[in-house]
Amino acid sequence: MSHHYHINVFWAADDGCWIADVPDLKPCSAHGDTAAEAVAEAEVAVALWLEIAAERGLPIPEARYRPAIYAAA
């Protein structure tokens, strides 16, 4: 992993799969049959998101998202 973006991972019962969402990069998410597979696919999605943004001269957001548990600290 060469980035520092947070990845939320959760089970989506309606879809029957794990979802890995990257809140700082809209829209950037992936899915998989296992949580690990979803995260691996999200890593690919992040790399492609950053590559395309750079090619198009779009701003690259800083990694700012923190889960609520850290907001309380």
Distance bins in CASP14 RR format, pairs under 12 A and 6 or more apart:
PFRMAT RR
TARGET T0000
AUTHOR 0000-0000-0000
RMODE 2
METHOD distances of the structure
MODEL  1
1 7 0 0 0 0 1 0 0 0 0 0 0
1 22 0 0 0 0 0 1 0 0 0 0 0
1 39 0 0 0 0 1 0 0 0 0 0 0
1 40 0 0 0 0 0 1 0 0 0 0 0
1 42 0 0 0 0 1 0 0 0 0 0 0
1 43 1 0 0 1 0 0 0 0 0 0 0
1 44 0 0 0 0 0 1 0 0 0 0 0
1 46 0 0 0 0 1 0 0 0 0 0 0
1 47 0 0 0 0 1 0 0 0 0 0 0
1 63 0 0 0 0 0 1 0 0 0 0 0
2 43 0 0 0 0 1 0 0 0 0 0 0
2 46 0 0 0 0 1 0 0 0 0 0 0
2 47 1 0 0 1 0 0 0 0 0 0 0
2 50 0 0 0 0 1 0 0 0 0 0 0
2 51 0 0 0 0 0 1 0 0 0 0 0
2 63 0 0 0 0 0 1 0 0 0 0 0
3 22 0 0 0 0 1 0 0 0 0 0 0
3 24 0 0 0 0 1 0 0 0 0 0 0
3 25 0 0 0 0 1 0 0 0 0 0 0
3 28 0 0 0 0 0 1 0 0 0 0 0
3 42 0 0 0 0 0 1 0 0 0 0 0
3 43 0 0 0 0 1 0 0 0 0 0 0
3 44 0 0 0 0 0 1 0 0 0 0 0
3 45 0 0 0 0 0 1 0 0 0 0 0
3 46 1 0 1 0 0 0 0 0 0 0 0
3 47 1 0 0 1 0 0 0 0 0 0 0
3 48 0 0 0 0 0 1 0 0 0 0 0
3 49 0 0 0 0 1 0 0 0 0 0 0
3 50 1 0 0 1 0 0 0 0 0 0 0
3 51 0 0 0 0 0 1 0 0 0 0 0
3 60 0 0 0 0 1 0 0 0 0 0 0
3 61 0 0 0 0 0 1 0 0 0 0 0
3 62 0 0 0 0 0 1 0 0 0 0 0
3 63 1 0 0 1 0 0 0 0 0 0 0
4 22 0 0 0 0 0 1 0 0 0 0 0
4 24 0 0 0 0 1 0 0 0 0 0 0
4 25 0 0 0 0 0 1 0 0 0 0 0
4 46 0 0 0 0 0 1 0 0 0 0 0
4 50 0 0 0 0 0 1 0 0 0 0 0
4 60 0 0 0 0 0 1 0 0 0 0 0
4 61 0 0 0 0 0 1 0 0 0 0 0
4 62 0 0 0 0 1 0 0 0 0 0 0
4 63 1 0 1 0 0 0 0 0 0 0 0
4 64 0 0 0 0 0 1 0 0 0 0 0
4 65 0 0 0 0 0 1 0 0 0 0 0
4 66 0 0 0 0 0 1 0 0 0 0 0
5 20 0 0 0 0 0 1 0 0 0 0 0
5 21 0 0 0 0 0 1 0 0 0 0 0
5 22 1 0 1 0 0 0 0 0 0 0 0
5 23 0 0 0 0 1 0 0 0 0 0 0
5 24 1 0 1 0 0 0 0 0 0 0 0
5 25 1 0 0 1 0 0 0 0 0 0 0
5 26 0 0 0 0 0 1 0 0 0 0 0
5 28 0 0 0 0 1 0 0 0 0 0 0
5 29 0 0 0 0 0 1 0 0 0 0 0
5 39 0 0 0 0 0 1 0 0 0 0 0
5 42 0 0 0 0 1 0 0 0 0 0 0
5 43 0 0 0 0 1 0 0 0 0 0 0
5 45 0 0 0 0 0 1 0 0 0 0 0
5 46 1 0 1 0 0 0 0 0 0 0 0
5 47 0 0 0 0 0 1 0 0 0 0 0
5 49 0 0 0 0 1 0 0 0 0 0 0
5 50 0 0 0 0 1 0 0 0 0 0 0
5 60 0 0 0 0 0 1 0 0 0 0 0
5 61 0 0 0 0 1 0 0 0 0 0 0
5 62 0 0 0 0 1 0 0 0 0 0 0
5 63 1 0 1 0 0 0 0 0 0 0 0
5 64 0 0 0 0 1 0 0 0 0 0 0
5 65 1 0 0 1 0 0 0 0 0 0 0
5 66 0 0 0 0 0 1 0 0 0 0 0
6 20 0 0 0 0 0 1 0 0 0 0 0
6 21 0 0 0 0 1 0 0 0 0 0 0
6 22 1 0 0 1 0 0 0 0 0 0 0
6 23 1 0 0 1 0 0 0 0 0 0 0
6 24 1 0 0 1 0 0 0 0 0 0 0
6 25 0 0 0 0 0 1 0 0 0 0 0
6 28 0 0 0 0 0 1 0 0 0 0 0
6 39 0 0 0 0 0 1 0 0 0 0 0
6 42 0 0 0 0 0 1 0 0 0 0 0
6 46 0 0 0 0 0 1 0 0 0 0 0
6 61 0 0 0 0 0 1 0 0 0 0 0
6 62 0 0 0 0 0 1 0 0 0 0 0
6 63 1 0 0 1 0 0 0 0 0 0 0
6 64 0 0 0 0 1 0 0 0 0 0 0
6 65 1 0 1 0 0 0 0 0 0 0 0
6 66 1 0 0 1 0 0 0 0 0 0 0
6 67 1 0 0 1 0 0 0 0 0 0 0
6 68 0 0 0 0 0 1 0 0 0 0 0
6 69 0 0 0 0 0 1 0 0 0 0 0
6 70 0 0 0 0 1 0 0 0 0 0 0
7 18 0 0 0 0 0 1 0 0 0 0 0
7 19 0 0 0 0 0 1 0 0 0 0 0
7 20 1 0 1 0 0 0 0 0 0 0 0
7 21 1 0 0 1 0 0 0 0 0 0 0
7 22 1 0 1 0 0 0 0 0 0 0 0
7 23 0 0 0 0 1 0 0 0 0 0 0
7 24 0 0 0 0 1 0 0 0 0 0 0
7 25 0 0 0 0 1 0 0 0 0 0 0
7 28 0 0 0 0 1 0 0 0 0 0 0
7 29 0 0 0 0 1 0 0 0 0 0 0
7 30 0 0 0 0 1 0 0 0 0 0 0
7 35 0 0 0 0 0 1 0 0 0 0 0
7 36 0 0 0 0 0 1 0 0 0 0 0
7 38 0 0 0 0 1 0 0 0 0 0 0
7 39 1 0 1 0 0 0 0 0 0 0 0
7 40 0 0 0 0 0 1 0 0 0 0 0
7 41 0 0 0 0 0 1 0 0 0 0 0
7 42 1 0 1 0 0 0 0 0 0 0 0
7 43 0 0 0 0 1 0 0 0 0 0 0
7 44 0 0 0 0 0 1 0 0 0 0 0
7 45 0 0 0 0 1 0 0 0 0 0 0
7 46 0 0 0 0 1 0 0 0 0 0 0
7 63 0 0 0 0 0 1 0 0 0 0 0
7 65 0 0 0 0 1 0 0 0 0 0 0
7 67 0 0 0 0 0 1 0 0 0 0 0
8 18 0 0 0 0 0 1 0 0 0 0 0
8 19 1 0 0 1 0 0 0 0 0 0 0
8 20 1 0 0 1 0 0 0 0 0 0 0
8 21 1 0 1 0 0 0 0 0 0 0 0
8 22 1 0 0 1 0 0 0 0 0 0 0
8 23 1 0 0 1 0 0 0 0 0 0 0
8 24 0 0 0 0 0 1 0 0 0 0 0
8 25 0 0 0 0 0 1 0 0 0 0 0
8 28 0 0 0 0 0 1 0 0 0 0 0
8 29 0 0 0 0 1 0 0 0 0 0 0
8 30 0 0 0 0 0 1 0 0 0 0 0
8 35 0 0 0 0 0 1 0 0 0 0 0
8 38 0 0 0 0 0 1 0 0 0 0 0
8 39 0 0 0 0 0 1 0 0 0 0 0
8 42 0 0 0 0 1 0 0 0 0 0 0
8 65 0 0 0 0 1 0 0 0 0 0 0
8 66 0 0 0 0 0 1 0 0 0 0 0
8 67 1 0 0 1 0 0 0 0 0 0 0
8 68 0 0 0 0 0 1 0 0 0 0 0
9 17 0 0 0 0 0 1 0 0 0 0 0
9 18 1 0 0 1 0 0 0 0 0 0 0
9 19 1 0 0 1 0 0 0 0 0 0 0
9 20 1 0 1 0 0 0 0 0 0 0 0
9 21 1 0 0 1 0 0 0 0 0 0 0
9 22 0 0 0 0 0 1 0 0 0 0 0
9 23 0 0 0 0 0 1 0 0 0 0 0
9 29 0 0 0 0 0 1 0 0 0 0 0
9 30 0 0 0 0 1 0 0 0 0 0 0
9 31 0 0 0 0 0 1 0 0 0 0 0
9 32 0 0 0 0 1 0 0 0 0 0 0
9 34 0 0 0 0 0 1 0 0 0 0 0
9 35 1 0 1 0 0 0 0 0 0 0 0
9 36 0 0 0 0 1 0 0 0 0 0 0
9 37 0 0 0 0 0 1 0 0 0 0 0
9 38 1 0 1 0 0 0 0 0 0 0 0
9 39 1 0 0 1 0 0 0 0 0 0 0
9 40 0 0 0 0 0 1 0 0 0 0 0
9 41 0 0 0 0 0 1 0 0 0 0 0
9 42 0 0 0 0 1 0 0 0 0 0 0
9 43 0 0 0 0 0 1 0 0 0 0 0
9 67 0 0 0 0 0 1 0 0 0 0 0
10 16 0 0 0 0 0 1 0 0 0 0 0
10 17 0 0 0 0 0 1 0 0 0 0 0
10 18 1 0 0 1 0 0 0 0 0 0 0
10 19 1 0 1 0 0 0 0 0 0 0 0
10 20 0 0 0 0 1 0 0 0 0 0 0
10 21 1 0 0 1 0 0 0 0 0 0 0
10 29 0 0 0 0 0 1 0 0 0 0 0
10 31 0 0 0 0 0 1 0 0 0 0 0
10 32 0 0 0 0 0 1 0 0 0 0 0
10 35 0 0 0 0 1 0 0 0 0 0 0
10 38 0 0 0 0 1 0 0 0 0 0 0
10 39 0 0 0 0 0 1 0 0 0 0 0
10 42 0 0 0 0 0 1 0 0 0 0 0
10 67 0 0 0 0 0 1 0 0 0 0 0
11 17 1 0 0 1 0 0 0 0 0 0 0
11 18 1 0 1 0 0 0 0 0 0 0 0
11 19 1 0 0 1 0 0 0 0 0 0 0
11 20 0 0 0 0 0 1 0 0 0 0 0
11 31 0 0 0 0 0 1 0 0 0 0 0
11 32 0 0 0 0 0 1 0 0 0 0 0
11 33 0 0 0 0 0 1 0 0 0 0 0
11 34 0 0 0 0 0 1 0 0 0 0 0
11 35 0 0 0 0 1 0 0 0 0 0 0
11 38 0 0 0 0 1 0 0 0 0 0 0
12 18 1 0 0 1 0 0 0 0 0 0 0
12 19 1 0 1 0 0 0 0 0 0 0 0
12 20 0 0 0 0 0 1 0 0 0 0 0
12 21 0 0 0 0 0 1 0 0 0 0 0
12 29 0 0 0 0 0 1 0 0 0 0 0
12 30 0 0 0 0 0 1 0 0 0 0 0
12 31 1 0 0 1 0 0 0 0 0 0 0
12 32 0 0 0 0 1 0 0 0 0 0 0
12 33 0 0 0 0 0 1 0 0 0 0 0
12 35 0 0 0 0 0 1 0 0 0 0 0
12 38 0 0 0 0 1 0 0 0 0 0 0
13 19 0 0 0 0 0 1 0 0 0 0 0
14 31 0 0 0 0 0 1 0 0 0 0 0
15 29 0 0 0 0 0 1 0 0 0 0 0
15 31 1 0 0 1 0 0 0 0 0 0 0
15 32 0 0 0 0 1 0 0 0 0 0 0
15 33 0 0 0 0 0 1 0 0 0 0 0
15 38 0 0 0 0 0 1 0 0 0 0 0
16 31 0 0 0 0 1 0 0 0 0 0 0
16 32 0 0 0 0 1 0 0 0 0 0 0
16 33 0 0 0 0 1 0 0 0 0 0 0
16 34 0 0 0 0 0 1 0 0 0 0 0
16 38 0 0 0 0 0 1 0 0 0 0 0
17 29 0 0 0 0 0 1 0 0 0 0 0
17 30 0 0 0 0 1 0 0 0 0 0 0
17 31 1 0 1 0 0 0 0 0 0 0 0
17 32 1 0 1 0 0 0 0 0 0 0 0
17 33 1 0 0 1 0 0 0 0 0 0 0
17 34 0 0 0 0 1 0 0 0 0 0 0
17 35 0 0 0 0 1 0 0 0 0 0 0
17 37 0 0 0 0 1 0 0 0 0 0 0
17 38 1 0 0 1 0 0 0 0 0 0 0
17 41 0 0 0 0 0 1 0 0 0 0 0
18 29 0 0 0 0 0 1 0 0 0 0 0
18 30 0 0 0 0 1 0 0 0 0 0 0
18 31 1 0 0 1 0 0 0 0 0 0 0
18 32 1 0 1 0 0 0 0 0 0 0 0
18 33 1 0 0 1 0 0 0 0 0 0 0
18 34 1 0 0 1 0 0 0 0 0 0 0
18 35 1 0 1 0 0 0 0 0 0 0 0
18 36 0 0 0 0 1 0 0 0 0 0 0
18 37 1 0 0 1 0 0 0 0 0 0 0
18 38 1 1 0 0 0 0 0 0 0 0 0
18 39 0 0 0 0 1 0 0 0 0 0 0
18 40 0 0 0 0 0 1 0 0 0 0 0
18 41 0 0 0 0 1 0 0 0 0 0 0
18 42 0 0 0 0 1 0 0 0 0 0 0
19 28 0 0 0 0 0 1 0 0 0 0 0
19 29 1 0 0 1 0 0 0 0 0 0 0
19 30 1 0 0 1 0 0 0 0 0 0 0
19 31 1 0 1 0 0 0 0 0 0 0 0
19 32 1 0 0 1 0 0 0 0 0 0 0
19 33 0 0 0 0 0 1 0 0 0 0 0
19 34 0 0 0 0 0 1 0 0 0 0 0
19 35 0 0 0 0 1 0 0 0 0 0 0
19 37 0 0 0 0 0 1 0 0 0 0 0
19 38 1 0 0 1 0 0 0 0 0 0 0
19 39 0 0 0 0 0 1 0 0 0 0 0
19 41 0 0 0 0 1 0 0 0 0 0 0
19 42 0 0 0 0 1 0 0 0 0 0 0
19 45 0 0 0 0 0 1 0 0 0 0 0
20 28 0 0 0 0 1 0 0 0 0 0 0
20 29 1 0 0 1 0 0 0 0 0 0 0
20 30 1 0 1 0 0 0 0 0 0 0 0
20 31 1 0 0 1 0 0 0 0 0 0 0
20 32 1 0 0 1 0 0 0 0 0 0 0
20 34 0 0 0 0 0 1 0 0 0 0 0
20 35 1 0 0 1 0 0 0 0 0 0 0
20 36 0 0 0 0 1 0 0 0 0 0 0
20 37 0 0 0 0 1 0 0 0 0 0 0
20 38 1 1 0 0 0 0 0 0 0 0 0
20 39 1 0 1 0 0 0 0 0 0 0 0
20 40 0 0 0 0 1 0 0 0 0 0 0
20 41 1 0 0 1 0 0 0 0 0 0 0
20 42 1 1 0 0 0 0 0 0 0 0 0
20 43 0 0 0 0 1 0 0 0 0 0 0
20 44 0 0 0 0 0 1 0 0 0 0 0
20 45 0 0 0 0 1 0 0 0 0 0 0
20 46 0 0 0 0 1 0 0 0 0 0 0
21 27 0 0 0 0 1 0 0 0 0 0 0
21 28 1 0 0 1 0 0 0 0 0 0 0
21 29 1 0 1 0 0 0 0 0 0 0 0
21 30 0 0 0 0 1 0 0 0 0 0 0
21 31 0 0 0 0 1 0 0 0 0 0 0
21 38 0 0 0 0 1 0 0 0 0 0 0
21 39 0 0 0 0 0 1 0 0 0 0 0
21 41 0 0 0 0 0 1 0 0 0 0 0
21 42 1 0 0 1 0 0 0 0 0 0 0
21 45 0 0 0 0 1 0 0 0 0 0 0
21 46 0 0 0 0 0 1 0 0 0 0 0
21 65 0 0 0 0 1 0 0 0 0 0 0
21 67 0 0 0 0 0 1 0 0 0 0 0
22 28 1 0 1 0 0 0 0 0 0 0 0
22 29 1 0 0 1 0 0 0 0 0 0 0
22 30 0 0 0 0 1 0 0 0 0 0 0
22 38 0 0 0 0 0 1 0 0 0 0 0
22 39 0 0 0 0 0 1 0 0 0 0 0
22 41 0 0 0 0 0 1 0 0 0 0 0
22 42 1 0 0 1 0 0 0 0 0 0 0
22 43 0 0 0 0 1 0 0 0 0 0 0
22 44 0 0 0 0 0 1 0 0 0 0 0
22 45 1 0 0 1 0 0 0 0 0 0 0
22 46 1 0 1 0 0 0 0 0 0 0 0
22 47 0 0 0 0 0 1 0 0 0 0 0
22 48 0 0 0 0 0 1 0 0 0 0 0
22 49 1 0 0 1 0 0 0 0 0 0 0
22 50 0 0 0 0 0 1 0 0 0 0 0
22 61 0 0 0 0 0 1 0 0 0 0 0
22 63 0 0 0 0 1 0 0 0 0 0 0
22 64 0 0 0 0 0 1 0 0 0 0 0
22 65 0 0 0 0 1 0 0 0 0 0 0
23 29 0 0 0 0 1 0 0 0 0 0 0
23 42 0 0 0 0 0 1 0 0 0 0 0
23 46 0 0 0 0 0 1 0 0 0 0 0
23 61 0 0 0 0 1 0 0 0 0 0 0
23 63 0 0 0 0 1 0 0 0 0 0 0
23 64 0 0 0 0 1 0 0 0 0 0 0
23 65 1 0 1 0 0 0 0 0 0 0 0
23 66 0 0 0 0 1 0 0 0 0 0 0
23 67 0 0 0 0 1 0 0 0 0 0 0
23 68 0 0 0 0 0 1 0 0 0 0 0
24 42 0 0 0 0 0 1 0 0 0 0 0
24 46 0 0 0 0 1 0 0 0 0 0 0
24 49 0 0 0 0 1 0 0 0 0 0 0
24 50 0 0 0 0 0 1 0 0 0 0 0
24 53 0 0 0 0 0 1 0 0 0 0 0
24 59 0 0 0 0 0 1 0 0 0 0 0
24 60 0 0 0 0 1 0 0 0 0 0 0
24 61 1 0 1 0 0 0 0 0 0 0 0
24 62 1 0 0 1 0 0 0 0 0 0 0
24 63 1 0 1 0 0 0 0 0 0 0 0
24 64 1 0 0 1 0 0 0 0 0 0 0
24 65 1 0 1 0 0 0 0 0 0 0 0
24 66 0 0 0 0 0 1 0 0 0 0 0
25 42 0 0 0 0 1 0 0 0 0 0 0
25 43 0 0 0 0 0 1 0 0 0 0 0
25 45 0 0 0 0 1 0 0 0 0 0 0
25 46 1 0 0 1 0 0 0 0 0 0 0
25 47 0 0 0 0 0 1 0 0 0 0 0
25 48 0 0 0 0 0 1 0 0 0 0 0
25 49 1 0 1 0 0 0 0 0 0 0 0
25 50 1 0 0 1 0 0 0 0 0 0 0
25 51 0 0 0 0 0 1 0 0 0 0 0
25 52 0 0 0 0 0 1 0 0 0 0 0
25 53 0 0 0 0 1 0 0 0 0 0 0
25 58 0 0 0 0 0 1 0 0 0 0 0
25 59 0 0 0 0 0 1 0 0 0 0 0
25 60 0 0 0 0 1 0 0 0 0 0 0
25 61 1 0 0 1 0 0 0 0 0 0 0
25 62 0 0 0 0 0 1 0 0 0 0 0
25 63 0 0 0 0 1 0 0 0 0 0 0
25 64 0 0 0 0 0 1 0 0 0 0 0
25 65 0 0 0 0 1 0 0 0 0 0 0
26 49 0 0 0 0 1 0 0 0 0 0 0
26 53 0 0 0 0 0 1 0 0 0 0 0
26 58 0 0 0 0 0 1 0 0 0 0 0
26 61 0 0 0 0 1 0 0 0 0 0 0
26 65 0 0 0 0 0 1 0 0 0 0 0
27 42 0 0 0 0 0 1 0 0 0 0 0
27 45 0 0 0 0 1 0 0 0 0 0 0
27 46 0 0 0 0 0 1 0 0 0 0 0
27 49 0 0 0 0 1 0 0 0 0 0 0
28 41 0 0 0 0 0 1 0 0 0 0 0
28 42 1 0 0 1 0 0 0 0 0 0 0
28 43 0 0 0 0 0 1 0 0 0 0 0
28 44 0 0 0 0 0 1 0 0 0 0 0
28 45 1 0 1 0 0 0 0 0 0 0 0
28 46 1 0 0 1 0 0 0 0 0 0 0
28 47 0 0 0 0 0 1 0 0 0 0 0
28 48 0 0 0 0 1 0 0 0 0 0 0
28 49 1 0 1 0 0 0 0 0 0 0 0
28 50 0 0 0 0 1 0 0 0 0 0 0
28 51 0 0 0 0 0 1 0 0 0 0 0
28 52 0 0 0 0 0 1 0 0 0 0 0
28 53 0 0 0 0 0 1 0 0 0 0 0
28 60 0 0 0 0 0 1 0 0 0 0 0
28 61 0 0 0 0 0 1 0 0 0 0 0
28 65 0 0 0 0 0 1 0 0 0 0 0
29 38 0 0 0 0 1 0 0 0 0 0 0
29 39 0 0 0 0 0 1 0 0 0 0 0
29 41 0 0 0 0 1 0 0 0 0 0 0
29 42 1 0 0 1 0 0 0 0 0 0 0
29 43 0 0 0 0 0 1 0 0 0 0 0
29 44 0 0 0 0 0 1 0 0 0 0 0
29 45 1 0 0 1 0 0 0 0 0 0 0
29 46 0 0 0 0 1 0 0 0 0 0 0
29 49 0 0 0 0 0 1 0 0 0 0 0
30 36 0 0 0 0 0 1 0 0 0 0 0
30 37 0 0 0 0 1 0 0 0 0 0 0
30 38 1 0 1 0 0 0 0 0 0 0 0
30 39 0 0 0 0 1 0 0 0 0 0 0
30 40 0 0 0 0 1 0 0 0 0 0 0
30 41 1 1 0 0 0 0 0 0 0 0 0
30 42 1 0 1 0 0 0 0 0 0 0 0
30 43 0 0 0 0 1 0 0 0 0 0 0
30 44 1 0 0 1 0 0 0 0 0 0 0
30 45 1 0 1 0 0 0 0 0 0 0 0
30 46 0 0 0 0 1 0 0 0 0 0 0
30 47 0 0 0 0 0 1 0 0 0 0 0
30 48 0 0 0 0 0 1 0 0 0 0 0
30 49 0 0 0 0 0 1 0 0 0 0 0
31 37 0 0 0 0 1 0 0 0 0 0 0
31 38 1 0 1 0 0 0 0 0 0 0 0
31 39 0 0 0 0 0 1 0 0 0 0 0
31 40 0 0 0 0 0 1 0 0 0 0 0
31 41 1 0 0 1 0 0 0 0 0 0 0
31 42 0 0 0 0 1 0 0 0 0 0 0
31 44 0 0 0 0 0 1 0 0 0 0 0
31 45 0 0 0 0 0 1 0 0 0 0 0
32 38 1 0 1 0 0 0 0 0 0 0 0
32 39 0 0 0 0 1 0 0 0 0 0 0
32 40 0 0 0 0 1 0 0 0 0 0 0
32 41 1 0 0 1 0 0 0 0 0 0 0
32 42 0 0 0 0 1 0 0 0 0 0 0
32 44 0 0 0 0 0 1 0 0 0 0 0
32 45 0 0 0 0 0 1 0 0 0 0 0
33 40 0 0 0 0 0 1 0 0 0 0 0
33 41 0 0 0 0 0 1 0 0 0 0 0
34 40 0 0 0 0 1 0 0 0 0 0 0
34 41 0 0 0 0 0 1 0 0 0 0 0
35 41 0 0 0 0 0 1 0 0 0 0 0
35 42 0 0 0 0 0 1 0 0 0 0 0
36 42 0 0 0 0 0 1 0 0 0 0 0
36 43 0 0 0 0 0 1 0 0 0 0 0
37 43 0 0 0 0 0 1 0 0 0 0 0
37 44 0 0 0 0 0 1 0 0 0 0 0
38 44 0 0 0 0 0 1 0 0 0 0 0
38 45 0 0 0 0 0 1 0 0 0 0 0
39 45 0 0 0 0 0 1 0 0 0 0 0
39 46 0 0 0 0 0 1 0 0 0 0 0
40 46 0 0 0 0 0 1 0 0 0 0 0
40 47 0 0 0 0 0 1 0 0 0 0 0
41 47 0 0 0 0 0 1 0 0 0 0 0
41 48 0 0 0 0 0 1 0 0 0 0 0
42 48 0 0 0 0 0 1 0 0 0 0 0
42 49 0 0 0 0 1 0 0 0 0 0 0
43 49 0 0 0 0 0 1 0 0 0 0 0
43 50 0 0 0 0 0 1 0 0 0 0 0
44 50 0 0 0 0 0 1 0 0 0 0 0
44 51 0 0 0 0 0 1 0 0 0 0 0
45 51 0 0 0 0 0 1 0 0 0 0 0
45 52 0 0 0 0 0 1 0 0 0 0 0
46 52 0 0 0 0 0 1 0 0 0 0 0
46 53 0 0 0 0 0 1 0 0 0 0 0
46 60 0 0 0 0 0 1 0 0 0 0 0
46 61 0 0 0 0 0 1 0 0 0 0 0
46 63 0 0 0 0 0 1 0 0 0 0 0
47 53 0 0 0 0 0 1 0 0 0 0 0
47 54 0 0 0 0 0 1 0 0 0 0 0
48 54 0 0 0 0 0 1 0 0 0 0 0
48 55 0 0 0 0 0 1 0 0 0 0 0
49 55 0 0 0 0 0 1 0 0 0 0 0
49 56 0 0 0 0 0 1 0 0 0 0 0
49 58 0 0 0 0 1 0 0 0 0 0 0
49 60 0 0 0 0 1 0 0 0 0 0 0
49 61 0 0 0 0 0 1 0 0 0 0 0
50 56 0 0 0 0 0 1 0 0 0 0 0
50 57 0 0 0 0 0 1 0 0 0 0 0
50 58 0 0 0 0 1 0 0 0 0 0 0
50 59 0 0 0 0 0 1 0 0 0 0 0
50 60 1 0 0 1 0 0 0 0 0 0 0
50 61 0 0 0 0 1 0 0 0 0 0 0
50 63 0 0 0 0 0 1 0 0 0 0 0
51 57 0 0 0 0 0 1 0 0 0 0 0
51 58 0 0 0 0 0 1 0 0 0 0 0
51 60 0 0 0 0 0 1 0 0 0 0 0
52 58 1 0 0 1 0 0 0 0 0 0 0
52 60 0 0 0 0 0 1 0 0 0 0 0
53 59 1 0 0 1 0 0 0 0 0 0 0
53 60 1 0 1 0 0 0 0 0 0 0 0
53 61 0 0 0 0 1 0 0 0 0 0 0
54 60 1 0 0 1 0 0 0 0 0 0 0
64 70 0 0 0 0 0 1 0 0 0 0 0
64 71 0 0 0 0 0 1 0 0 0 0 0
65 71 0 0 0 0 0 1 0 0 0 0 0
66 72 0 0 0 0 0 1 0 0 0 0 0
66 73 0 0 0 0 1 0 0 0 0 0 0
67 73 0 0 0 0 0 1 0 0 0 0 0
END
